[in-house]
Amino acid sequence: MILVGTLHSLTIASSAITNPDSAINQKACAQELIAQSPVPTSAQPTSITSPASSQIPTSDTALLFQNDRYAVRVFREGDRAYLNIYDKANQTQKLNKVPVSITPANNPKKDQTKYIATIGNQQFTVTINPQGFSKLIILQGGTVVYQQVSNQIEIARQIPGISDQSEPPNPTRELIGTLFSNYAKLTLFALMFSMGIHWTFEDVVWLWKQPSLLLRSLFSVFVAVPLFAILALFIPGLTVPERIGIGAMIACPGAPMIPFKSIKAGGNVKFVASLQFAVCVLAIFSIPLIAVILAQFYPNQAWLSPDEIAKQIFFAQVLPMGLGVLLAQYAPKVAEDLLEPMTKIAKFLLLLLAIVLLVVSLEKVVNAGFPAYLAMGSIAIASLACGHFLGGSHVENQTVLAYATVTRNAGLALLLVTLNFPNLDYVKGGIINTLITYALIAAIVSIPYTTWRKRNLVADEKSF
C-alpha cells in the first residue's frame, strides 16, 4: 500500500532527467572517466589526464562504464556512433573515436544492444542490456584476450541514431500521466493530513520522553534495515535495477500507511504519532547518509541533493501532517468533524491508486525472479523481527516498531533513484518495478504478523 508515494515524486524529479548536463550529472560522473574526454585528432594511443567534470559532455553519450582495467564510452558525433576505450592501467587511450557498427536489440525490453569496432585483427565488442549488465570483449585474431562483465555503469542512455529510441511523445499519454501524478499527490496529501488530525502536540513529542525506546526505534528504522540489505545484496543473480531499487527502498522510511496499519493492529497511538513524525523529519538527514553507504554496492557514485530531499519530505509529508496536528491542537472540534470523512476519502483514493498500479505492474512483479524474491523477502522478514523485538516488553510498542521498520516509502525511493541515476535509461523501468515489487513483498510478509497481532488483541480484549 505504500505505492501511493511512487508517482508523487515524478514531477519533482523530472528536472534531473530532462537536464542531463546539469550539475547533478556532472557530479555523478567519476573523475576517472577518461573515455569521455575530447579525443585527439590522431587515433593512436596517447597519454592523457582526467578532464574536470565540468568539461565532460554527456548529452551525446549513449553508454559509459568502467571496469578494473578500462573506461569505455560509446557516443554520437553527427550521425555516426564511435567508441573510446581508455586503458587505466597504462594511462593511455586505447581507442580514440573509432566508428562502430550497431546491432540493435530485437526486443528493447529484453535483448542487448551491441556495438562493434574493428581495427586490423582486433575486434572490440561492447554490449548493454535492460537488466543493466554491460560487457566488454576484446578479440585478437579471433581469440578472446580480454572479457569483463561486472562493469560500473555511469551512463546507459537512449540516444537517437545509435541506440534504441524511445517512443515518440504521445500527448494523450502525457495528459493521463499528469492527471495520474496529480491524483497521487492529492492522495498522499490526504493520507498525511488525515493522520495529523488524529494527533496533538503531546502525541507527537511522546517518544522523545522515552529515551531508551527512542534509541531502539531509530536504530531499528535507520540502521538495522540497511545492514540487512547489505547482506542480502550479496545474493547472486540480482540485476542492476534490482540492486538499485532495493537500496533505494531500504534507505527511505516513513511510508504513509504505517500509522493506519499500526493502530488497526492495536499499536500505541502516541508511539505511532511520535515515531512517524520523527522518522519523516530525520529522513532529511538519514537518506543522504545511507545513500552514500549503499552506493558502494552500486554502479554509480552517490550524489544526492539534501535540498531536494528536504523539499520532498516537507511538502509531501511533514507539511500536511503538521497542518493536521495544528488543527487538532488549536481547533479540536473542527478536527473531530473532519476526522471520519478525511480518513474515508484518503483510504478510498489510496485504494483506487493501488488498483491501477497493481494492474500496470503485476506482470513485472510476478516475473521478478527467485533471487529478487529471496533478497526482498529476507530483508522484510529480518526487518519485521527486528522491529518487534526492539519494541520492548509492551505489545503495543512492538507492533508499531515492527511496521515502521519493515514498511518503506516508495515515493522517496523514486526520488533517490532519479537524483542518483539520471542517465540509466535502459534500467529505469526495471528500478521502478523493483520498488513496487519490494512494497508488495513487504506487505505480504507482514500479513501473518498482522493476523497474529490482531488475534492477540482480540484475546486480550476478551480476557478483560
C-alpha positions as CSV (number, residue, x, y, z in Angstrom):
1,M,0.0,0.0,0.0
2,I,3.0,2.3,0.2
3,L,2.9,2.6,-3.6
4,V,0.9,5.8,-3.3
5,G,4.0,7.8,-2.9
6,T,5.8,6.5,-6.0
7,L,4.2,8.8,-8.6
8,H,4.3,11.8,-6.3
9,S,8.0,12.4,-6.9
10,L,7.8,12.2,-10.7
11,T,7.3,15.9,-11.2
12,I,9.9,17.0,-8.6
13,A,12.5,14.6,-10.1
14,S,11.8,15.4,-13.7
15,S,14.3,18.2,-13.9
16,A,17.1,15.7,-13.1
17,I,16.0,13.5,-16.0
18,T,15.5,16.2,-18.6
19,N,18.7,18.1,-17.9
20,P,21.4,15.5,-18.5
21,D,24.2,18.1,-18.4
22,S,23.1,19.6,-15.1
23,A,25.4,19.8,-12.0
24,I,23.8,16.6,-10.7
25,N,25.0,14.7,-13.8
26,Q,28.5,16.2,-13.8
27,K,28.9,15.3,-10.1
28,A,27.6,11.8,-10.8
29,C,30.4,11.1,-13.4
30,A,33.5,9.7,-11.8
31,Q,36.7,11.8,-12.3
32,E,38.4,8.8,-13.8
33,L,36.0,8.6,-16.8
34,I,38.8,9.4,-19.2
35,A,36.9,7.8,-22.1
36,Q,34.6,10.9,-22.1
37,S,37.4,13.4,-22.7
38,P,37.7,15.2,-26.0
39,V,39.5,12.9,-28.4
40,P,42.8,13.9,-30.1
41,T,42.8,14.1,-33.9
42,S,45.1,11.1,-34.0
43,A,43.7,7.7,-33.5
44,Q,47.0,6.5,-32.0
45,P,47.2,5.7,-28.2
46,T,48.2,8.9,-26.3
47,S,48.8,9.7,-22.7
48,I,46.1,11.9,-21.3
49,T,44.9,13.2,-18.0
50,S,41.4,13.2,-16.5
51,P,39.3,16.2,-17.5
52,A,37.5,18.3,-15.0
53,S,33.9,17.2,-14.5
54,S,32.6,20.5,-15.9
55,Q,34.4,19.7,-19.2
56,I,32.8,16.3,-19.6
57,P,30.0,16.2,-22.2
58,T,27.1,13.8,-21.5
59,S,24.3,14.7,-23.9
60,D,25.8,12.7,-26.8
61,T,26.9,9.7,-24.7
62,A,24.9,6.5,-25.1
63,L,27.0,4.2,-22.9
64,L,29.7,4.9,-20.4
65,F,31.2,2.4,-17.9
66,Q,34.3,1.4,-16.1
67,N,35.8,-1.9,-15.0
68,D,39.0,-3.0,-13.4
69,R,41.1,-2.1,-16.5
70,Y,39.2,0.1,-18.9
71,A,36.9,3.1,-19.1
72,V,34.6,2.7,-22.1
73,R,32.4,5.3,-23.9
74,V,30.0,4.9,-26.8
75,F,28.9,8.3,-28.2
76,R,27.4,10.1,-31.1
77,E,29.0,12.8,-33.3
78,G,26.9,13.9,-36.2
79,D,25.0,10.9,-37.5
80,R,27.7,8.3,-36.6
81,A,28.5,6.3,-33.5
82,Y,32.0,6.0,-32.1
83,L,33.9,4.2,-29.4
84,N,36.5,5.4,-27.0
85,I,38.4,3.0,-24.7
86,Y,40.9,4.2,-22.1
87,D,43.4,1.9,-20.5
88,K,43.5,2.9,-16.9
89,A,46.4,0.7,-16.0
90,N,48.7,2.1,-18.7
91,Q,47.1,5.6,-18.7
92,T,46.7,5.5,-22.5
93,Q,43.8,6.0,-24.9
94,K,43.5,2.5,-26.5
95,L,40.8,3.6,-28.9
96,N,40.1,7.2,-30.0
97,K,36.8,7.9,-31.9
98,V,36.7,4.6,-33.7
99,P,33.5,4.1,-35.7
100,V,31.3,1.2,-34.5
101,S,28.7,-1.0,-36.2
102,I,25.5,-1.4,-34.2
103,T,23.4,-4.5,-33.7
104,P,20.2,-3.2,-32.2
105,A,18.1,-5.2,-29.7
106,N,15.3,-7.3,-31.3
107,N,13.3,-6.7,-28.1
108,P,14.4,-3.5,-26.4
109,K,12.9,-4.7,-23.1
110,K,14.8,-7.9,-23.0
111,D,17.7,-8.1,-25.5
112,Q,21.1,-6.5,-25.6
113,T,22.3,-3.8,-27.9
114,K,25.8,-4.5,-29.3
115,Y,28.5,-2.1,-30.6
116,I,31.4,-3.5,-32.5
117,A,34.7,-1.7,-33.5
118,T,37.3,-3.4,-35.7
119,I,41.0,-2.3,-36.1
120,G,43.1,-4.7,-38.1
121,N,42.8,-8.1,-36.5
122,Q,41.4,-6.7,-33.3
123,Q,37.7,-6.5,-32.5
124,F,36.2,-4.6,-29.6
125,T,32.6,-5.6,-28.7
126,V,30.5,-3.6,-26.1
127,T,27.0,-4.6,-25.1
128,I,24.3,-3.3,-22.8
129,N,21.0,-4.9,-21.8
130,P,17.9,-3.7,-20.0
131,Q,18.9,-5.6,-16.8
132,G,21.9,-3.2,-16.5
133,F,24.6,-5.7,-17.4
134,S,27.3,-4.4,-19.8
135,K,30.1,-6.3,-21.3
136,L,33.5,-5.5,-22.9
137,I,35.1,-8.2,-25.1
138,I,38.4,-7.8,-26.9
139,L,39.4,-10.3,-29.6
140,Q,42.7,-10.6,-31.4
141,G,42.9,-12.8,-34.4
142,G,39.5,-14.4,-33.3
143,T,40.8,-15.2,-29.8
144,V,39.4,-13.6,-26.7
145,V,42.2,-11.7,-24.9
146,Y,40.0,-9.7,-22.5
147,Q,36.5,-10.0,-21.2
148,Q,34.7,-8.2,-18.4
149,V,31.1,-8.4,-17.4
150,S,31.0,-6.7,-14.0
151,N,31.3,-3.1,-15.1
152,Q,30.4,0.1,-13.2
153,I,27.8,1.8,-15.4
154,E,27.7,5.6,-15.3
155,I,25.5,6.3,-18.3
156,A,23.2,4.0,-20.3
157,R,21.0,6.4,-22.3
158,Q,18.9,6.1,-25.4
159,I,20.5,8.4,-28.0
160,P,18.6,8.6,-31.3
161,G,20.5,7.0,-34.1
162,I,22.9,4.9,-32.1
163,S,20.6,3.1,-29.5
164,D,17.1,2.0,-29.2
165,Q,14.9,5.1,-29.5
166,S,12.1,5.8,-27.1
167,E,8.6,6.1,-28.4
168,P,7.6,9.5,-29.8
169,P,5.7,11.8,-27.5
170,N,2.1,10.9,-27.1
171,P,0.0,14.0,-25.9
172,T,-2.8,11.8,-24.6
173,R,-0.5,9.6,-22.7
174,E,1.3,12.6,-21.2
175,L,-2.0,14.1,-20.2
176,I,-3.1,10.9,-18.5
177,G,0.3,10.7,-16.8
178,T,0.0,14.3,-15.5
179,L,-3.5,13.7,-14.2
180,F,-2.5,10.4,-12.5
181,S,0.6,12.1,-10.9
182,N,-1.5,14.9,-9.5
183,Y,-4.0,12.4,-8.3
184,A,-1.2,10.5,-6.5
185,K,-0.1,13.8,-4.9
186,L,-3.6,14.5,-3.7
187,T,-3.9,11.0,-2.3
188,L,-0.6,11.3,-0.3
189,F,-1.5,14.8,1.0
190,A,-4.9,13.5,2.1
191,L,-3.3,10.5,3.8
192,M,-0.8,12.6,5.8
193,F,-3.4,15.2,6.7
194,S,-5.9,12.6,7.9
195,M,-3.1,11.1,10.1
196,G,-2.2,14.5,11.6
197,I,-5.7,15.4,12.7
198,H,-5.7,12.4,15.0
199,W,-2.7,13.8,17.0
200,T,-1.9,16.7,19.3
201,F,1.5,18.1,20.3
202,E,1.5,15.7,23.3
203,D,1.3,12.8,21.0
204,V,4.0,14.0,18.6
205,V,6.6,14.5,21.3
206,W,5.8,11.4,23.3
207,L,8.7,9.3,22.0
208,W,11.3,12.0,22.9
209,K,10.4,11.5,26.6
210,Q,11.2,7.8,26.3
211,P,15.0,7.8,25.6
212,S,15.5,4.1,25.6
213,L,12.6,3.4,23.3
214,L,13.7,6.3,21.1
215,L,17.2,5.0,20.6
216,R,16.0,1.4,19.9
217,S,13.5,2.8,17.4
218,L,15.9,4.9,15.5
219,F,18.4,2.0,15.4
220,S,15.7,-0.4,14.0
221,V,14.4,2.0,11.3
222,F,17.6,3.8,10.2
223,V,20.5,1.3,11.0
224,A,19.3,-2.3,11.1
225,V,17.5,-2.3,7.8
226,P,20.4,-1.0,5.7
227,L,22.6,-3.6,7.4
228,F,20.1,-6.4,6.4
229,A,20.1,-5.0,2.9
230,I,23.9,-5.0,2.5
231,L,23.9,-8.7,3.4
232,A,21.0,-9.5,1.1
233,L,22.6,-7.7,-1.9
234,F,25.4,-10.4,-1.9
235,I,22.8,-12.9,-3.1
236,P,23.9,-13.9,-6.6
237,G,21.6,-13.3,-9.6
238,L,20.3,-9.9,-8.7
239,T,20.1,-7.5,-11.7
240,V,21.4,-3.9,-11.6
241,P,17.8,-2.4,-11.4
242,E,17.0,-4.8,-8.5
243,R,20.1,-3.8,-6.5
244,I,19.4,-0.1,-7.1
245,G,15.7,-0.4,-6.3
246,I,16.3,-2.4,-3.1
247,G,18.9,0.0,-1.9
248,A,16.6,3.0,-2.5
249,M,13.7,1.4,-0.7
250,I,15.6,0.5,2.5
251,A,17.1,4.0,2.6
252,C,13.6,5.6,2.7
253,P,11.5,5.0,5.8
254,G,8.2,6.7,6.8
255,A,5.6,5.2,4.5
256,P,2.2,7.0,4.9
257,M,0.3,3.7,5.6
258,I,2.3,2.8,8.7
259,P,0.0,4.6,11.3
260,F,-3.2,3.1,9.9
261,K,-1.8,-0.4,9.9
262,S,-0.3,0.0,13.4
263,I,-3.4,1.4,15.0
264,K,-5.6,-1.2,13.4
265,A,-3.4,-3.9,14.9
266,G,-3.5,-2.4,18.4
267,G,-0.5,-0.2,18.3
268,N,0.2,2.5,20.9
269,V,-1.3,5.7,19.4
270,K,1.1,8.1,21.0
271,F,4.1,5.9,19.8
272,V,2.6,5.8,16.3
273,A,2.3,9.6,16.1
274,S,5.6,10.4,17.6
275,L,7.6,7.8,15.7
276,Q,6.0,8.7,12.3
277,F,6.7,12.4,12.8
278,A,10.3,11.8,14.0
279,V,11.1,9.4,11.1
280,C,9.7,11.9,8.4
281,V,11.8,14.7,9.8
282,L,15.0,12.8,10.5
283,A,14.8,11.3,6.9
284,I,16.1,14.6,5.7
285,F,19.5,13.7,7.2
286,S,19.4,9.9,7.2
287,I,18.6,9.3,3.5
288,P,21.7,11.1,2.1
289,L,23.9,9.3,4.6
290,I,22.5,5.9,3.8
291,A,22.7,6.6,0.1
292,V,26.4,7.3,0.3
293,I,27.0,4.0,2.1
294,L,24.8,1.9,-0.2
295,A,26.3,3.5,-3.3
296,Q,29.5,1.5,-2.6
297,F,27.5,-1.6,-3.8
298,Y,26.0,0.0,-7.0
299,P,27.3,1.0,-10.4
300,N,27.5,4.7,-9.8
301,Q,28.8,7.3,-7.4
302,A,26.4,8.6,-4.8
303,W,25.2,12.1,-5.3
304,L,22.1,13.4,-3.5
305,S,20.8,16.9,-3.1
306,P,19.8,17.4,0.5
307,D,17.7,20.4,-0.6
308,E,15.6,18.2,-3.0
309,I,15.1,15.5,-0.3
310,A,14.2,18.1,2.3
311,K,11.7,19.7,-0.1
312,Q,10.2,16.3,-1.0
313,I,9.8,15.3,2.6
314,F,8.5,18.7,3.8
315,F,5.8,19.2,1.2
316,A,4.7,15.5,0.8
317,Q,4.7,14.5,4.5
318,V,5.7,17.0,7.1
319,L,3.5,19.9,5.9
320,P,0.2,18.0,5.6
321,M,0.9,16.1,8.8
322,G,1.9,19.3,10.6
323,L,-1.3,21.1,9.4
324,G,-3.3,18.2,10.8
325,V,-1.6,18.4,14.2
326,L,-2.1,22.1,14.4
327,L,-5.7,21.8,13.6
328,A,-6.2,19.0,16.2
329,Q,-4.3,21.1,18.8
330,Y,-6.0,24.5,18.3
331,A,-9.3,23.6,16.7
332,P,-10.2,20.2,18.1
333,K,-13.9,20.5,17.3
334,V,-13.1,21.1,13.6
335,A,-10.6,18.3,13.6
336,E,-13.1,15.9,15.1
337,D,-15.7,16.8,12.5
338,L,-13.1,16.2,9.7
339,L,-11.7,13.1,11.2
340,E,-14.0,10.4,9.8
341,P,-14.7,11.9,6.3
342,M,-11.0,12.7,5.7
343,T,-9.9,9.2,6.7
344,K,-12.5,7.6,4.4
345,I,-11.6,9.9,1.5
346,A,-7.9,9.2,1.9
347,K,-8.4,5.4,2.0
348,F,-10.7,5.5,-1.0
349,L,-8.2,7.5,-3.0
350,L,-5.4,5.1,-2.0
351,L,-7.5,2.1,-2.9
352,L,-8.1,3.3,-6.5
353,L,-4.4,4.2,-6.9
354,A,-3.2,0.9,-5.6
355,I,-5.5,-1.0,-8.0
356,V,-4.2,1.0,-11.0
357,L,-0.6,0.4,-10.0
358,L,-1.1,-3.3,-9.5
359,V,-2.8,-3.7,-12.8
360,V,0.0,-1.9,-14.6
361,S,2.9,-3.6,-12.9
362,L,1.6,-7.1,-11.9
363,E,3.3,-8.9,-14.8
364,K,6.7,-7.4,-13.9
365,V,6.2,-8.2,-10.2
366,V,5.3,-11.9,-11.0
367,N,8.4,-12.3,-13.2
368,A,10.9,-10.6,-10.9
369,G,12.7,-13.9,-10.3
370,F,13.8,-16.0,-7.3
371,P,16.9,-14.0,-6.4
372,A,14.9,-10.8,-6.1
373,Y,12.1,-12.5,-4.1
374,L,14.7,-14.1,-1.8
375,A,16.6,-10.8,-1.2
376,M,13.5,-8.7,-0.7
377,G,11.7,-11.4,1.4
378,S,14.8,-11.8,3.6
379,I,15.1,-8.1,4.3
380,A,11.4,-7.8,5.0
381,I,11.4,-10.8,7.5
382,A,14.5,-9.6,9.3
383,S,13.2,-6.0,9.5
384,L,9.8,-7.1,10.9
385,A,11.5,-9.3,13.5
386,C,14.0,-6.6,14.4
387,G,11.3,-4.0,15.0
388,H,9.2,-6.4,17.0
389,F,12.0,-7.4,19.4
390,L,13.4,-3.9,19.8
391,G,9.9,-2.6,20.6
392,G,10.4,-3.7,24.2
393,S,8.1,-5.6,26.5
394,H,5.0,-3.7,25.7
395,V,3.0,-5.5,23.0
396,E,1.5,-2.2,21.5
397,N,5.0,-0.8,21.0
398,Q,6.3,-4.0,19.4
399,T,3.6,-3.8,16.7
400,V,4.3,-0.1,15.9
401,L,8.1,-0.5,15.6
402,A,7.7,-3.7,13.5
403,Y,5.6,-2.0,10.9
404,A,7.7,1.2,10.9
405,T,10.8,-0.9,10.3
406,V,9.6,-3.2,7.5
407,T,7.5,-0.7,5.5
408,R,9.5,1.8,3.4
409,N,8.5,4.9,1.4
410,A,8.3,4.2,-2.3
411,G,7.8,7.9,-3.2
412,L,11.1,9.0,-1.6
413,A,12.8,5.9,-3.0
414,L,11.9,7.0,-6.6
415,L,13.3,10.5,-5.9
416,L,16.5,9.0,-4.5
417,V,16.9,6.8,-7.6
418,T,16.2,9.7,-10.0
419,L,18.7,12.0,-8.5
420,N,21.5,9.4,-8.3
421,F,20.9,7.7,-11.6
422,P,19.5,10.2,-14.1
423,N,21.3,8.6,-17.0
424,L,20.3,5.0,-16.7
425,D,17.5,5.0,-19.3
426,Y,18.0,1.2,-20.0
427,V,17.3,0.2,-16.4
428,K,14.9,2.9,-15.3
429,G,11.8,0.8,-15.8
430,G,13.3,-2.1,-14.0
431,I,14.1,0.1,-11.0
432,I,10.6,1.3,-10.7
433,N,9.2,-2.3,-11.0
434,T,11.6,-3.2,-8.2
435,L,10.2,-0.5,-5.9
436,I,6.7,-1.8,-6.5
437,T,7.8,-5.4,-6.0
438,Y,9.6,-4.6,-2.7
439,A,6.5,-2.8,-1.4
440,L,4.2,-5.8,-2.3
441,I,6.6,-8.3,-0.8
442,A,6.9,-6.3,2.4
443,A,3.1,-6.1,2.6
444,I,2.8,-9.9,2.0
445,V,5.4,-10.7,4.6
446,S,3.5,-8.6,7.1
447,I,0.2,-10.4,6.7
448,P,1.0,-13.3,9.1
449,Y,2.3,-10.9,11.6
450,T,-0.8,-8.7,11.3
451,T,-3.0,-11.7,11.8
452,W,-1.1,-12.8,14.8
453,R,-1.2,-9.4,16.4
454,K,-5.0,-9.0,15.8
455,R,-5.7,-12.4,17.3
456,N,-3.7,-11.4,20.4
457,L,-5.6,-8.1,20.6
458,V,-8.9,-9.9,20.5
459,A,-7.8,-12.4,23.1
460,D,-6.6,-9.6,25.4
461,E,-10.0,-7.8,25.0
462,K,-11.9,-11.0,25.9
463,S,-9.7,-11.5,28.9
464,F,-10.9,-8.2,30.3
